[in-house]
Protein backbone atom coordinates (compact mmCIF):
# COMPACT_ATOMS: atom_id res chain seq x y z
CA UNK A 1 0.00 0.00 0.00
CA UNK A 2 1.17 3.50 -0.74
CA UNK A 3 2.30 5.64 2.14
CA UNK A 4 0.76 8.95 3.05
CA UNK A 5 1.97 11.69 0.76
CA UNK A 6 3.29 9.33 -1.90
CA UNK A 7 1.93 9.16 -5.41
CA UNK A 8 1.24 5.49 -6.14
CA UNK A 9 1.57 4.25 -9.68
CA UNK A 10 -1.76 2.79 -10.68
CA UNK A 11 -2.52 0.27 -13.36
CA UNK A 12 -4.70 1.97 -16.00
CA UNK A 13 -7.39 -0.64 -15.44
CA UNK A 14 -7.24 -0.52 -11.64
CA UNK A 15 -10.44 -1.63 -9.96
CA UNK A 16 -12.00 0.79 -7.51
CA UNK A 17 -14.21 0.19 -4.52
CA UNK A 18 -16.26 2.36 -2.23
CA UNK A 19 -16.04 1.81 1.52
CA UNK A 20 -18.35 3.58 3.97
CA UNK A 21 -17.16 4.43 7.48
CA UNK A 22 -20.13 4.86 9.81
CA UNK A 23 -20.85 4.95 13.50
CA UNK A 24 -22.14 7.16 16.24
CA UNK A 25 -21.27 10.74 17.04
CA UNK A 26 -17.65 11.17 18.15
CA UNK A 27 -16.39 7.61 17.60
CA UNK A 28 -13.44 8.65 15.40
CA UNK A 29 -14.65 8.33 11.80
CA UNK A 30 -12.93 11.52 10.62
CA UNK A 31 -9.72 10.46 12.36
CA UNK A 32 -9.87 6.98 10.76
CA UNK A 33 -10.30 8.32 7.22
CA UNK A 34 -7.55 10.89 7.73
CA UNK A 35 -5.06 8.43 9.22
CA UNK A 36 -5.10 6.08 6.26
CA UNK A 37 -5.81 8.36 3.28
CA UNK A 38 -2.91 8.83 0.87
CA UNK A 39 -4.43 12.11 -0.31
CA UNK A 40 -5.34 15.10 1.83
CA UNK A 41 -8.77 14.01 3.06
CA UNK A 42 -11.82 16.10 2.32
CA UNK A 43 -13.43 17.01 5.63
CA UNK A 44 -16.66 18.84 6.27
CA UNK A 45 -16.14 19.58 9.93
CA UNK A 46 -17.73 22.57 11.57
CA UNK A 47 -17.51 23.96 15.07
CA UNK A 48 -20.08 22.67 17.52
CA UNK A 49 -22.17 25.65 18.49
CA UNK A 50 -24.83 26.46 21.06
CA UNK A 51 -27.40 25.63 18.35
CA UNK A 52 -26.60 21.94 18.75
CA UNK A 53 -27.14 22.07 22.52
CA UNK A 54 -29.94 19.68 23.37
CA UNK A 55 -29.78 18.20 19.85
CA UNK A 56 -26.38 16.47 19.78
CA UNK A 57 -25.59 14.23 22.75
CA UNK A 58 -22.09 15.10 23.95
CA UNK A 59 -22.15 12.51 26.75
CA UNK A 60 -18.80 10.76 26.71
CA UNK A 61 -17.28 13.28 24.26
CA UNK A 62 -17.66 16.49 26.24
CA UNK A 63 -14.36 17.88 24.89
CA UNK A 64 -15.41 17.52 21.25
CA UNK A 65 -15.35 20.92 19.51
CA UNK A 66 -16.04 20.01 15.85
CA UNK A 67 -18.41 17.70 14.04
CA UNK A 68 -18.80 16.30 10.51
CA UNK A 69 -21.81 17.83 8.79
CA UNK A 70 -21.68 16.10 5.39
CA UNK A 71 -18.94 13.51 4.88
CA UNK A 72 -15.26 12.75 4.99
CA UNK A 73 -13.51 11.47 1.87
CA UNK A 74 -10.17 9.77 1.41
CA UNK A 75 -8.38 7.32 -0.86
CA UNK A 76 -6.01 4.41 -0.30
CA UNK A 77 -4.26 2.26 -2.87
CA UNK A 78 -4.31 -1.36 -1.76
CA UNK A 79 -2.29 -2.52 -4.77
CA UNK A 80 -1.62 -1.17 -8.28
CA UNK A 81 -4.79 -3.01 -9.30
CA UNK A 82 -7.10 -1.89 -6.43
CA UNK A 83 -7.95 1.56 -5.09
CA UNK A 84 -10.44 2.14 -2.27
CA UNK A 85 -12.38 5.36 -1.78
CA UNK A 86 -13.42 5.98 1.81
CA UNK A 87 -16.59 7.87 2.68
CA UNK A 88 -17.07 8.78 6.34
CA UNK A 89 -20.64 9.55 7.37
CA UNK A 90 -21.78 12.08 9.96
CA UNK A 91 -22.70 10.42 13.25
CA UNK A 92 -25.52 12.61 14.54
CA UNK A 93 -28.97 11.12 13.98
CA UNK A 94 -30.17 14.37 12.37
CA UNK A 95 -27.82 13.62 9.44
CA UNK A 96 -28.68 9.91 9.03
CA UNK A 97 -30.86 10.74 6.01
CA UNK A 98 -27.60 11.12 4.06
CA UNK A 99 -26.46 7.55 4.74
CA UNK A 100 -28.56 6.08 1.91
CA UNK A 101 -26.90 8.28 -0.70
CA UNK A 102 -23.40 7.88 0.72
CA UNK A 103 -23.80 4.07 0.88
CA UNK A 104 -25.16 3.60 -2.63
CA UNK A 105 -22.75 1.35 -4.53
CA UNK A 106 -20.60 0.55 -1.50
CA UNK A 107 -18.56 -2.62 -1.54
CA UNK A 108 -18.64 -2.78 2.24
CA UNK A 109 -18.56 -0.75 5.42
CA UNK A 110 -16.73 -0.21 8.66
CA UNK A 111 -18.88 0.38 11.72
CA UNK A 112 -16.56 2.25 14.06
CA UNK A 113 -17.62 1.74 17.67
CA UNK A 114 -16.78 3.23 21.03
CA UNK A 115 -17.02 0.43 23.61
CA UNK A 116 -17.86 2.98 26.31
CA UNK A 117 -20.98 3.97 24.33
CA UNK A 118 -22.00 0.88 22.35
CA UNK A 119 -25.62 2.00 22.22
CA UNK A 120 -24.72 4.60 19.58
CA UNK A 121 -23.56 1.78 17.26
CA UNK A 122 -26.96 0.11 16.85
CA UNK A 123 -28.15 2.45 14.09
CA UNK A 124 -25.12 1.76 11.88
CA UNK A 125 -25.27 -2.01 12.44
CA UNK A 126 -29.00 -2.05 11.62
CA UNK A 127 -28.48 0.15 8.56
CA UNK A 128 -25.95 -2.17 6.91
CA UNK A 129 -27.70 -5.38 7.97
CA UNK A 130 -31.01 -4.25 6.44
CA UNK A 131 -29.32 -3.26 3.17
CA UNK A 132 -27.22 -6.41 2.91
CA UNK A 133 -23.95 -4.45 2.83
CA UNK A 134 -21.10 -6.51 4.32
CA UNK A 135 -19.45 -4.77 7.26
CA UNK A 136 -16.94 -5.18 10.05
CA UNK A 137 -17.14 -3.65 13.50
CA UNK A 138 -13.94 -1.87 14.54
CA UNK A 139 -13.84 -0.99 18.23
CA UNK A 140 -11.80 2.18 18.53
CA UNK A 141 -9.23 2.02 21.33
CA UNK A 142 -9.35 5.54 22.72
CA UNK A 143 -6.07 6.50 24.39
CA UNK A 144 -4.81 3.02 23.46
CA UNK A 145 -7.23 1.37 25.91
CA UNK A 146 -9.19 -1.73 24.91
CA UNK A 147 -12.40 -0.96 26.78
CA UNK A 148 -14.19 -4.24 25.99
CA UNK A 149 -13.63 -7.82 24.98
CA UNK A 150 -14.60 -8.52 21.37
CA UNK A 151 -17.03 -11.39 22.10
CA UNK A 152 -18.82 -9.08 24.54
CA UNK A 153 -19.11 -6.38 21.85
CA UNK A 154 -20.47 -8.89 19.31
CA UNK A 155 -23.05 -10.12 21.83
CA UNK A 156 -24.06 -6.60 22.90
CA UNK A 157 -24.57 -5.54 19.27
CA UNK A 158 -26.36 -8.83 18.48
CA UNK A 159 -24.21 -9.33 15.39
CA UNK A 160 -24.87 -12.08 12.89
CA UNK A 161 -22.44 -15.00 13.21
CA UNK A 162 -19.34 -14.41 11.11
CA UNK A 163 -19.45 -10.61 11.32
CA UNK A 164 -15.83 -9.60 12.03
CA UNK A 165 -15.21 -7.60 15.19
CA UNK A 166 -11.76 -6.24 15.93
CA UNK A 167 -9.95 -3.62 17.96
CA UNK A 168 -8.65 -0.60 16.09
CA UNK A 169 -6.79 2.60 16.82
CA UNK A 170 -8.31 5.09 14.38
CA UNK A 171 -5.18 7.25 14.70
CA UNK A 172 -2.85 4.48 13.59
CA UNK A 173 -2.45 3.89 9.85
CA UNK A 174 -1.37 0.24 10.24
CA UNK A 175 -4.34 -0.52 12.50
CA UNK A 176 -6.80 1.01 10.03
CA UNK A 177 -5.18 -0.88 7.13
CA UNK A 178 -5.76 -4.12 9.05
CA UNK A 179 -9.44 -3.22 9.41
CA UNK A 180 -9.70 -2.52 5.67
CA UNK A 181 -8.01 -5.81 4.77
CA UNK A 182 -10.33 -7.69 7.14
CA UNK A 183 -13.30 -5.98 5.50
CA UNK A 184 -12.10 -6.89 2.00
CA UNK A 185 -11.65 -10.51 3.06
CA UNK A 186 -15.14 -10.48 4.61
CA UNK A 187 -16.63 -8.98 1.42
CA UNK A 188 -14.96 -11.66 -0.72
CA UNK A 189 -16.14 -14.51 1.49
CA UNK A 190 -19.64 -13.04 1.79
CA UNK A 191 -20.02 -12.62 -1.98
CA UNK A 192 -18.62 -16.12 -2.60
CA UNK A 193 -21.26 -17.70 -0.34
Secondary structure as UniProt FT lines:
FT   TURN            4..5
FT   TURN            12..13
FT   STRAND          15..23
FT   TURN            25..26
FT   HELIX           29..36
FT   STRAND          45..47
FT   HELIX           50..52
FT   TURN            53..55
FT   TURN            59..60
FT   TURN            62..63
FT   STRAND          66..68
FT   STRAND          71..79
FT   TURN            80..81
FT   STRAND          82..89
FT   HELIX           93..98
FT   HELIX           99..103
FT   TURN            104..105
FT   STRAND          108..113
FT   HELIX           115..121
FT   HELIX           122..131
FT   STRAND          135..140
FT   HELIX           142..144
FT   HELIX           150..156
FT   TURN            157..158
FT   TURN            161..162
FT   STRAND          165..168
FT   TURN            170..171
FT   HELIX           173..192
//
